[in-house]
Amino acid sequence: MEHLSNWLLLSPVGAFVLAALALFVVDAIDPDSTHQGVLAAIATGGSVVAMAISGILLLSGAAEGGVELFQGQLVVDGMSLLFTFIFGSVTALVTLGSIDYIRDLAHQAEYYLLVLLAATGMSIMASANSLAVVFVSLELASLPSYALVAYLKHNRGSVEAGLKYFLIGALSSSILVYGISLVYASTGSLLLPDVAAAAGTAAADYPGVFGIGVLMILAGFAYKTASVPFHFWAPDAYEGAPAPIAAFLSSASKAAGFVVAFRVFVVAFPIDAIAGEVYAIDWVLAFQILAVLTMTVGNFAAATQENVKRMLAYSSIGHAGYVLIALAALTGIGGPGTEATVLGAGMIHLLVYGFMNTGAFLFIALVEYWDVGRTFRDYNGLAKEAPLACVAMTVFLFSLAGLPVGGGFISKYYLFAGAVGAGVWWLALVGAVNSALSLFYYSRVIKAMWLEEADEPREIESYPTALYAAILIAAVMTVALLPGLAVFDTAAFDAAAAVLQG
Amino acid sequence: MYIEALIALCLLGAVGVFVAPNRYAKKLAFGVSLVPLVISLYMYAAFDGSGNALLGGDIAYETFFEWLELGPYAVNYHMGLDGISLPLVVLSTVLTTLAILSAWTPIDERQSQFYGLMLFMEASLIGVFGALDFILWFVFWEAVLVPMYFLIGVWGGPRRKYAAIKFFVYTNIASLVMFVGYFALLFGLGGAVSTTGLPAVAQALRAGQLGALGPLGPETLALLAFIAMFIGFAVKVPVVPVHTWLPDAHVEAPTPASVMLAGVLLKMGTYALLRFNFTMLPEQAATLAVPIAAIAVISIIYGALLALAQSDLKRIVAYSSVSSMGYVILGLVAYTVYGVGGATFQMIAHGLISGLLFMTVGVIYNTTHTRMVGDMSGIADKMPVTSGVFVAGAFGYMGLPLMAGFAAELFIFLGAFESTVLPSAPLFTAVAMFGIVIVAGYLLWAMQRSLFGPFRLETDYEITRAPVHDVVPLVTLVLLIIALGTAPDIFFEMIRDATIDVIEFGGDL
């Protein structure tokens, strides 16, 4: 019997599950429920509770050092709580913003239910301490996502995107699970700390099996985080999906991919133990290549888009590249302090990104709700009709570009400065150049909204309250995280240090 | 907590004005802007700082909180004012209020957004002058770009989008270059500093604690960092040859934005040059004194010649800013008490005078709907007060005694002439002084043709006397300019107190 306080540590996950079960009940009683307020309130309430509890636990230091549960299958520590906080905040924004977006669609209870189940899977991913749990929770997060992408079932784009996402997701899962089996074969364990203990010998005795296993796991995570060259599904899936779901996938799901990657690679495959062997895999080098490719391809592709949603999709690939710096800078050059800084910087960037990117996609949802159109041109003159939402969008875009109007500036500063400290200054340089480039395509949206005149008069009849509220909350949080990161940064760096020490 | 109160009031006011209905926006914005104005005047009256904030002087209205940690560097919320920054804060609050008044007539669409942005800009400007930590300072520095981009791009003239984007791209790239320069210094100092704070870095650099960074030795590193930061700030000032964004931005910007741009935003560049380049790296400034002085003199003469060649009143005033800001650079590079003090004084003087001239051109344009010198003649008959103010402003620019411009330029010339840092200082000074002649030339020429002579106007608009709300800010500025000219000690005493440390710490350069 685990101690009671250990269950408290799992209560954020429990909040997601309970809210999902409550939606099951509502759906069972009234299958065609159109009480959107109730459905959204349950979903949003559950996520806010999950966010609040994980935030409090994180800042109170309750899980300092990490608490292992279920014979070490799960671990609750600073990193898992920080990411659960991210999932909770993104899920709350997405469910709140969805009310208006899916107003006239069927199966609303199922919609919220699937979002919450995916969030449950993600928060277990954050705590996964065994490769088996990694795989199961990843599937729990992925399966609802496939259905959600195809939720607009009368829309060809949505269905096609769902199918594409599903097929590629299934393929990447099989690659991941095959990689896990190879690692298991060479180390004889699925628990991450035990894998780590056997990693050195495994790399020496079975370099091929172990190395390919690690590479395949890396590829599986690269799919999940939409990193180049495994990114092809992302723009199509994000474009076809309902906009709030695109927000959910590109913020929360990506963060979930990263938290697993952080934990598995840092804990299970200690670089100093395995990189020394002749045939073994130097995954830091792999992540360096991945980071440069992802940043550059993502940003250049974003710069050539004509469709705002696709532009954001590619820019989110670019942001995955920035976060990859967190793993690519674990070179051992800068010492433990620098490594904790740069890994923590990755977490902080995902935290800020959760608000600014979700907000930007929710703005797209608002524009889709108005049937305005999807190209830059269609956004012309929007600020005249919706100044507040456009201010919020401006904040998101400038913050994504790294201008100091929001937390994005500080988190990028952490990442790049951390990379310099770790001796991979060229990675910071690539990042900074990409960041400067990104300002050009982000500002195209801003220019269209504020400076251009609409081609033809538009009729905007209603201003959806819930969606507006979600966008404004995200904007306020993005700005508040500029000074407010001070609340989280120590927690994130401590969490990173704890993970690095193992 | 006074600086925080100023910033918070401006920000809250900006949000309030932004969501207020258009018809209340201007009154609300004006009312809101009076509060920081009064507070800043009180701060002037109660100022008790001494010395230079970066060099261990007593900082007035200081606040300090721990903010972020980045590996070995602490980023703190550190605000405070000394004799250099306080006058600029007062300048910002005064000009914002007057610029809001001057927007009364020309801004007739999306008013709540316009005034909201003006107040947001005021908050950012106060932050720039108050911040004593690099990251904090950079946040405000970049935040200034955003409202100005929209003010030009939405409410500007026919080529507003081009001008807005050019402004944004130029100054943003410059900021990045400067950012790299500062961080190179920070990394070069290694363990000698544990914070990104300006005072710590300035004192460590002055104490000669700069080490090598990779293959770069301390000397090369300092020189390269100086150049990177100089380029970053020179774009903002702007000096020739990176001045080309300025006329575009000025001509397309609506009057109130031009006032803020010329009056305060350009000072960010010279303020930063003084704080970073000349305070932190005086030896490098001395090494590069000749090229910098050459750039200053070229800006003075070339800017004035460009102004002479314009026929658009607004362009004339815009190019004259390039010229006037050249004097500031000359004063800084002279590195004498009167040179640096005069340069700081010129920032204030030029802020008031160029603000005045832009406002006057705006008022004339509101009435006549033309800015072309050739299209008008004898305006003074119909708009006596406005024309009188224009003449006063022009005299201020030319350096007529008892006006602020005279005091500033006198200090600068005195300081530059005696400079020991700058080789052949008298020569540079003499050439720079020749700039005044050209200034007088183009201003007298423009006034003579547009204001005086027989009345003639090539537009269909009827000429009426400017309304009171247009004239009040003009007259206020004239009074301020005369006040500063007759009693420069209103600001010069505290400026000298803060700049003298910059020079003395420089030792025997």
Interface residues (C-beta under 8 A of the other chain):
Chain A: G337 T338 T341 A383 K384 P387 L388 V391 T394 F398 L403 P404 V405 F409 I410 Y413 Y414 A417 G418 V420 G421 A432 A436 L439 S443 K447 W450 L451 E452 L482 P483 L485 A486 D489 T490 F493
Chain B: F18 V19 E66 W67 L68 E69 L70 G71 P72 Y77 R110 S112 Q113 I135 F138 V139 E142 A143 L145 V146 F150 G153 V154 R160 K161 A164 I165 F168 N172 I173 L176 F183 F187
